[in-house]
Amino acid sequence: MSANASTILVVEDDAIVRMLIIEVLEELDFKVLEAEGGEQALKLLNDEAQHIELMMTDVGLPGMDGRELANQARLLRPALPILFASGYAENIEVTAGMQVIGKPFSIDQLRDKVKGILER
């Protein structure tokens, strides 16, 4: 992993899916933080010592859903880019700095989407 690797926070309640996403991102040389839900993610976002360049979240999370989490995250970190992962990608409206990737996605799609967001 390179010293200047971007850090991505992955929020996904399905442990297997989360593990696969993390594996792919780490292979692409990203540093990954993980959370299985909104509360856990907000703890990480609240920690100002924690550098986070992108938050990737599932939309369908138990409790606080991905959208609510994104709104809360933006209060803490207004400039944070957010990538939503959803099986219903076409039904999601996103605001500036937010993008959607449809599930299931390929490794290449994930890589291209993440790199595209981080290179802005």
PADO-113891 format. One record per atom (N, C-alpha, C): x, y, z; residue in three letters. Coordinates in pm, whole numbers, padded with zeros to 5 digits, always signed. Layout:
XYZALA...
END
This chain:
+00085-00119+00000MET+00000+00000+00000MET+00089+00125+00000MET+00058+00220-00085SER+00141+00339-00090SER+00109+00431+00028SER+00205+00509+00067ALA+00191+00595+00185ALA+00079+00698+00166ALA+00056+00739+00042ASN-00047+00839+00019ASN-00177+00777-00032ASN-00198+00652+00006ALA-00320+00583-00039ALA-00443+00655+00017ALA-00545+00668-00068SER-00670+00728-00021SER-00741+00631+00071SER-00812+00687+00169THR-00886+00604+00263THR-01033+00605+00229THR-01090+00486+00219ILE-01231+00472+00186ILE-01303+00405+00303ILE-01413+00464+00344LEU-01497+00406+00449LEU-01607+00326+00380LEU-01610+00196+00406VAL-01709+00108+00345VAL-01815+00072+00449VAL-01941+00106+00420VAL-02050+00077+00512VAL-02144-00022+00445VAL-02148-00144+00499GLU-02225-00252+00438GLU-02262-00350+00547GLU-02392-00379+00562ASP-02433-00468+00672ASP-02412-00615+00641ASP-02400-00652+00514ASP-02377-00791+00477ASP-02227-00819+00485ASP-02187-00901+00581ALA-02044-00923+00607ALA-01968-00976+00486ALA-02031-01065+00410ILE-01963-01125+00295ILE-01943-01022+00185ILE-02046-00944+00158VAL-02036-00838+00057VAL-01930-00736+00100VAL-01935-00698+00228ARG-01839-00600+00281ARG-01696-00651+00263ARG-01676-00779+00295MET-01543-00838+00283MET-01494-00836+00137MET-01583-00866+00044LEU-01546-00867-00097LEU-01508-00727-00145LEU-01589-00628-00106ILE-01562-00489-00147ILE-01426-00445-00091ILE-01403-00476+00036ILE-01278-00436+00101ILE-01159-00503+00032ILE-01174-00630+00000GLU-01067-00703-00067GLU-01030-00637-00199GLU-01132-00602-00276VAL-01110-00538-00406VAL-01040-00404-00387VAL-01091-00322-00296LEU-01033-00189-00274LEU-00889-00197-00224LEU-00862-00295-00137GLU-00725-00309-00086GLU-00631-00355-00197GLU-00681-00439-00286GLU-00598-00483-00399GLU-00567-00365-00489GLU-00657-00266-00492LEU-00636-00147-00575LEU-00552-00043-00500LEU-00498-00084-00383ASP-00409+00001-00305ASP-00478+00111-00224ASP-00603+00091-00190PHE-00670+00188-00103PHE-00661+00138+00040PHE-00666+00233+00133LYS-00674+00200+00274LYS-00824+00195+00302LYS-00870+00093+00374VAL-01013+00078+00394VAL-01051+00074+00541VAL-01153+00151+00575LEU-01213+00145+00709LEU-01348+00080+00686LEU-01395+00001+00782GLU-01524-00064+00760GLU-01621-00039+00874GLU-01748-00038+00837ALA-01854-00023+00936ALA-01972-00108+00888ALA-02042-00171+00983GLU-02155-00252+00938GLU-02286-00175+00944GLU-02280-00052+00993GLY-02402+00027+00997GLY-02372+00174+01021GLY-02477+00255+01022GLY-02465+00399+01033GLY-02397+00448+01159GLY-02432+00388+01273GLU-02375+00437+01400GLU-02224+00420+01399GLU-02181+00301+01357GLN-02038+00271+01352GLN-01967+00366+01256GLN-02030+00390+01141ALA-01970+00479+01040ALA-01957+00621+01095ALA-02059+00669+01165LEU-02055+00805+01219LEU-01947+00821+01325LEU-01921+00714+01402LYS-01812+00720+01500LYS-01679+00747+01429LYS-01658+00676+01318LEU-01534+00694+01242LEU-01528+00835+01181LEU-01642+00881+01129LEU-01647+01014+01067LEU-01629+01125+01169LEU-01671+01099+01292ASN-01659+01196+01400ASN-01515+01214+01447ASN-01433+01113+01419ASP-01294+01115+01463ASP-01213+01201+01365ASP-01181+01322+01408GLU-01114+01416+01318GLU-00974+01372+01279GLU-00914+01283+01357ALA-00780+01234+01324ALA-00785+01136+01206ALA-00905+01089+01177GLN-00923+00987+01074GLN-00942+01052+00936GLN-00846+01027+00847HIS-00861+01081+00711HIS-00953+00989+00634HIS-01055+01046+00571ILE-01146+00965+00488ILE-01171+01044+00361ILE-01133+00985+00248GLU-01149+01055+00119GLU-01279+01022+00049GLU-01342+00910+00090LEU-01465+00866+00024LEU-01542+00773+00116LEU-01674+00788+00119MET-01755+00691+00192MET-01839+00616+00090MET-01828+00484+00095MET-01910+00399+00010MET-02010+00330+00100MET-02138+00352+00076THR-02238+00292+00163THR-02349+00222+00087THR-02394+00113+00145ASP-02511+00044+00093ASP-02629+00135+00125ASP-02730+00138+00038VAL-02847+00221+00066VAL-02935+00150+00170VAL-02953+00018+00153GLY-03042-00055+00241GLY-02974-00105+00367GLY-02947-00016+00460LEU-02888-00057+00587LEU-02999-00069+00691LEU-02983-00159+00786PRO-03083-00167+00893PRO-03072-00045+00984PRO-03181-00002+01042GLY-03177+00116+01127GLY-03169+00240+01041GLY-03058+00310+01050MET-03037+00429+00969MET-03000+00386+00828MET-03078+00426+00726ASP-03042+00381+00591ASP-02928+00467+00534ASP-02879+00425+00418GLY-02762+00489+00358GLY-02781+00637+00332GLY-02904+00675+00295ARG-02929+00816+00268ARG-02921+00901+00394ARG-02984+00852+00501GLU-02978+00925+00629GLU-02833+00935+00674GLU-02760+00825+00658LEU-02619+00824+00695LEU-02544+00930+00615LEU-02572+00937+00485ALA-02504+01035+00399ALA-02533+01177+00447ALA-02659+01203+00484ASN-02695+01337+00533ASN-02619+01370+00661ASN-02611+01273+00753GLN-02539+01291+00878GLN-02389+01311+00852GLN-02337+01230+00759ALA-02194+01237+00726ALA-02158+01374+00671ALA-02247+01429+00590ARG-02223+01559+00530ARG-02225+01672+00633ARG-02298+01653+00742LEU-02297+01753+00849LEU-02158+01755+00915LEU-02099+01635+00928LEU-01967+01624+00991LEU-01855+01661+00894LEU-01871+01618+00770ARG-01768+01641+00668ARG-01836+01686+00539ARG-01861+01817+00527PRO-01939+01871+00415PRO-01886+01837+00276PRO-01756+01817+00264ALA-01700+01794+00130ALA-01681+01646+00096ALA-01723+01558+00187LEU-01698+01414+00167LEU-01774+01358+00047LEU-01702+01300-00051PRO-01772+01235-00161PRO-01837+01106-00110PRO-01955+01075-00163ILE-02027+00956-00118ILE-02069+00872-00237ILE-02044+00743-00226LEU-02083+00649-00331LEU-02186+00553-00271LEU-02306+00555-00327PHE-02411+00464-00282PHE-02405+00336-00364PHE-02419+00222-00298ALA-02430+00095-00370ALA-02573+00049-00350ALA-02641+00016-00459SER-02781-00024-00447SER-02824-00117-00558SER-02911-00209-00522GLY-02969-00298-00622GLY-03074-00223-00703GLY-03110-00104-00657TYR-03211-00024-00727TYR-03152+00111-00764TYR-03035+00107-00826ALA-02958+00229-00853ALA-03036+00334-00930ALA-03122+00290-01023GLU-03190+00389-01106GLU-03296+00468-01029GLU-03331+00421-00910ASN-03434+00491-00832ASN-03376+00590-00732ASN-03246+00608-00736ILE-03185+00693-00634ILE-03150+00829-00691ILE-03197+00932-00624GLU-03159+01067-00665GLU-03046+01111-00576GLU-02942+01163-00636VAL-02827+01205-00556VAL-02795+01351-00580VAL-02738+01412-00479THR-02698+01552-00490THR-02550+01559-00525THR-02499+01678-00538ALA-02359+01701-00576ALA-02264+01623-00486ALA-02163+01564-00549GLY-02062+01493-00472GLY-02105+01353-00432GLY-02224+01311-00479MET-02270+01176-00450MET-02290+01102-00581MET-02258+00974-00580GLN-02274+00891-00699GLN-02336+00759-00658GLN-02382+00685-00759VAL-02445+00556-00732VAL-02379+00449-00818VAL-02360+00332-00759ILE-02315+00216-00838ILE-02420+00107-00815ILE-02466+00047-00924GLY-02571-00055-00913GLY-02513-00188-00870GLY-02585-00258-00783LYS-02544-00393-00742LYS-02619-00492-00830LYS-02564-00603-00868PRO-02424-00639-00845PRO-02333-00561-00939PRO-02213-00528-00894PHE-02119-00458-00980PHE-01994-00543-00995PHE-01923-00521-01106SER-01799-00596-01128SER-01684-00523-01060SER-01574-00592-01047ILE-01454-00533-00988ILE-01411-00412-01070ILE-01418-00425-01203ASP-01378-00314-01291ASP-01469-00194-01273ASP-01600-00218-01260GLN-01693-00107-01241GLN-01663-00034-01111GLN-01638-00112-01006LEU-01608-00053-00877LEU-01479+00029-00884LEU-01377-00028-00944ARG-01249+00042-00957ARG-01266+00173-01034ARG-01333+00167-01148ASP-01350+00286-01231ASP-01430+00394-01160ASP-01535+00352-01090LYS-01621+00446-01019LYS-01542+00517-00909LYS-01472+00438-00828VAL-01397+00493-00715VAL-01285+00585-00763VAL-01210+00539-00864LYS-01101+00623-00915LYS-01156+00750-00976LYS-01268+00739-01046GLY-01329+00857-01107GLY-01367+00961-01002GLY-01420+00915-00890ILE-01461+01007-00783ILE-01338+01071-00718ILE-01237+00989-00689LEU-01121+01039-00616LEU-01030+01128-00701LEU-01040+01116-00833GLU-00952+01196-00919GLU-01007+01336-00943GLU-01126+01365-00895ARG-01185+01497-00918ARG-01111+01605-00844ARG
END
